[in-house]
Amino acid sequence: MCGNAEKQAQQFLEDLFGEGNEYFVEDGVYGKWMNTAIKIGDKDYATLHIEIERLDPLALRIIRITFYVSDPEEDDDDFSPDVEQILEDVQAYGTEWELAMMEFGTVMIDIKSNYEVEDEGLIDKENVPDLAKIKNVIMEIKKTVDSHKKK
């Protein structure tokens, strides 16, 4: 993505997740899907993979968040089961947070609609969690994993 498409993507992401954040579009086709890096801490980044069903009115198929909780070179298959409890606790009206993968220092979470039958699992703009909530969940998972490693 370059030029005008990158600017459109930036505006789209600001409209979806809020202004005042840095979004780095890494790959994608505007209006269909995109991989976007977001800054979550001083040094940390997460990747948002967003699949777009339609633009008007906006409906997303999935929002996938991928981030590292430790060096991927380390053998980190033994994680705390508390991560799934964190995701249950952040369930928002209209969305379901699901642990898609957690191994080798990588965590992947899917945010989906919990209205599977009525809207075929599509997420409406009103149900998208803001970036602050996403960052809070990531930081809570990192704290949980860190405390589990110390035991």
N, C-alpha and C positions, 0 to 999 in steps of 0.2 A: 504494500500500500504506500502510495506516495502522493505528494501534492494535495490537490483538492480532496481526494478520498481520505487522506489522513486527517485533514481539518474536519471533514464531515464526521469521521469516526470519533474524534476528540469531542465534538459537540454532542454527538449521540451518547457517549459515555458520561459526560457531565450531566446531561439531562436525565440519564438513567440512575447514576450513582451519586451525583452531587458535584458541585463545583469546588474548586480549591484543592483538587488532588491532581497529581501527575499520573497520567495514563500514557504508557508507551505501547502503541500498537505494533506488535511484532509480526503478525501475519493475518491474513484473512481476505474475505471478499465482502466489501461493505454491503449491508443489507441481507447477508446470508450467515456469516460466522466471522468471528475474530478472536485472536489470542492477544491479550493485553496484559502487560506487566504493570503492577501497581506497587507503590512503595508502602510498606506496612510498618517500618521502623527506620531507625537510622541507617542500617545496612541491609535490611531484609526486603525482599520482593516476593510477591506471589503472582501467579499467572491466573487470569480469569479467562476461561474459554466460554464464549457466549455463542449459542446457536439461535439464530433468529428465524422464527416461522413466518412472520409478516411484520411490516413496518407500520401500516396504518389500518386499524389500530394496532399498536405494538403488541406482539406476543412472542415470547421466547420459548424455545424448546427446553433449553437447559442453561444453567450457569454452573460451570465447574471451576472450582478453586483448587489450585495445586501449589503447595509450598513445602519447604524443607524444615524439618524439626531438628535435624542433625546432618552431619557430613554423610553424603550418600555412600562414601567408601566404607563407612563403618557398618558392621552387621547389626542392624537395629530392628530385628523382627519381633522382639519382645516389648510390646507397648502396653500401656495401661488401658484396661477396659473402660476407664472413666471418660475416654474421648467420646464414646457413643452416648454417654449420659449428658455430656456437654451439648451435643447436637440435639438431643431430645429436649433439653431445657431451652434452647433458642428457637424452637419451632414457632414461627410467626403465623398469624392468620393468613391462610392461603398458601403457605409454603412448607415444604418438608426438607430438612437438611439430612443428607444421608452420607455416611462414610463409604466412599467408593473403593478406596485403596489406602493402605497404610503399611508400607514396608520400605526397607533400605533407606530410612530417613526421610521419606517422602509421604505426604498426606494429600489425599485427593478427596474433596467433598463435592457432592452434587446438591444444588438447590433446585427443587422441582415443585411444581404445583401439587397440592394434595387434593385437587379436584380432578382426579384422573378421568372419571366417566364423562362429566359435563363438557370439559374443554380439552379432552385428549391429552392432559398433562401439561398444557401450555401455561406459561407464567405471564400474567398481565403486568403492565408497568406498575400498577398500584401495589402489587404484591412483592416487588423486588426489594430486598433488604438494602438499606443504604450502606455506603462503604464503611462508615464508622462501626456499624454492627458486624460487618464481615471481618474487619480488622480486630474487633474485640474477641470474636470467636477464635480467630487464628492465634491471638496472643494467649488466650485461655488454654488452648490446646498445647501450645508450646510450653507454658508453665506446667501443665499437667504431665507432659512427657518428661520435662526436665526433672520434676520432683520424683517421678517414677524411676528415672535412671539413678538418682542419688540413693535409692533404697537398697 
